[in-house]
């Protein structure tokens, strides 16, 4: 499903179990439970394994990383678009992805996550008193 707001991620390439930083940021433009379409200005290749980490200060309500394998790529002169299959998604991102994959806006999910995080912090502070 196409999402209304692209989600930015920093990307690392995994080669022979060595994680190396890659140039640039990728953006998730379409999302399902187990896969996504990504947009990248950097070159990506089929069968490449990658690690992605949420990369936007305004998205502080959600955090986490995911691991994926690139299963298809289409290249243009100045960018690549690829389809990735998730091999691992951290719980924080899974909580963000599920409603977004159903069509809810990213920003509303982040507000809800941030509110929940604040409520937990307040409850912990009250408990410690």
C-alpha atoms as one frame of an Amber mdcrd trajectory, in Angstrom:
protein
   0.000   0.000   0.000   1.298   3.461  -0.893   1.826   5.533   2.227   1.019
   9.234   2.423   4.335  10.271   4.017   7.606   8.607   2.988   9.562   7.293
   5.975  13.322   8.070   5.896  15.913   5.480   6.941  19.710   5.399   7.100
  20.980   2.290   5.322  23.869  -0.088   5.969  25.002  -2.812   3.593  25.689
  -6.284   4.970  28.381  -8.275   3.198  29.769 -11.518   4.650  28.307 -10.588
   8.070  30.115  -7.237   8.058  27.873  -4.177   8.344  29.142  -1.177   6.366
  27.530   2.259   6.169  26.103   3.212   2.797  25.814   6.704   1.421  22.570
   8.567   1.703  19.102   7.961   3.014  16.420   5.660   1.608  12.712   6.333
   1.935   9.945   3.785   2.280   7.167   4.792  -0.126   4.961   1.668  -0.068
   4.522  -0.651   2.887   3.008  -4.020   3.760   3.462  -6.290   6.789   6.442
  -8.139   5.303   7.810  -5.939   2.530   8.261  -2.377   1.307   9.198  -0.331
  -1.726  12.126   1.983  -1.184  13.408   5.034  -3.049  17.161   5.656  -3.020
  19.520   8.135  -4.648  22.356   5.658  -3.970  22.776   2.527  -6.077  21.160
  -0.608  -4.656  21.422  -4.126  -6.034  19.236  -7.218  -6.102  19.956  -9.861
  -3.425  21.760  -7.303  -1.278  21.147  -7.593   2.456  20.668  -4.314   4.279
  20.111  -2.869   7.737  17.876   0.198   7.983  17.484   2.550  10.946  14.770
   5.169  11.314  16.376   8.509  10.397  14.315  11.562  11.284  14.410  13.665
  14.449  10.727  14.510  14.046   9.941  10.781  14.292  11.132  10.542  17.901
   7.958   8.718  18.921   9.168   5.605  17.098  12.571   4.014  16.981  14.244
   0.887  15.839  15.890  -0.915  13.037  15.032  -3.506  10.475  16.919  -5.968
   8.342  15.840  -6.745   4.798  16.849  -8.335   1.535  16.444  -6.418  -1.731
  14.416  -8.615  -4.067  13.975  -6.306  -7.071  15.427  -3.037  -8.359  14.531
  -0.602 -11.110  17.101   2.050 -11.933  16.633   5.489 -13.428  19.336   8.003
 -14.306  19.424   9.630 -10.882  17.760   7.164  -8.482  16.820   3.552  -7.771
  13.573   2.037  -6.597  13.598  -1.349  -4.990  11.401  -3.864  -3.259  12.675
  -5.249   0.023  11.492  -8.237   2.042  11.865  -7.803   5.783  13.885 -10.452
   7.600  13.639  -8.692  10.991  11.680  -5.650  12.204  12.208  -4.308  15.730
   9.094  -4.105  17.939   9.085  -0.273  17.890   8.964  -0.178  14.097   6.436
  -3.008  13.921   4.080  -0.915  16.109   4.516   1.954  13.638   4.244  -0.171
  10.472   1.051  -2.108  11.247  -1.369   0.847  11.264   0.526   2.653   8.489
   0.230  -0.453   6.282  -3.537  -0.288   6.896  -3.618   3.271   5.546  -3.283
   5.438   8.636  -1.009   8.495   8.427   2.541   8.209   9.719   2.303  11.458
  11.710  -0.795  10.309  13.638   0.932   7.050  14.554   3.997   8.932  15.774
   1.874  11.255  17.906   0.180   8.228  19.469   3.547   6.553  20.118   4.959
   9.748  21.633   1.886  10.174  23.892   2.202   6.568  25.027   5.915   7.065
  25.733   5.178  10.213  27.799   2.467   8.405  29.780   4.907   5.571  30.562
   7.583   8.056  31.672   5.096   9.850  33.935   3.931   6.559  35.445   7.515
   5.475  36.128   8.329   8.855  37.712   5.235   8.642  39.934   6.130   5.078
  40.941   9.668   6.112  41.965   8.375   8.873  44.271
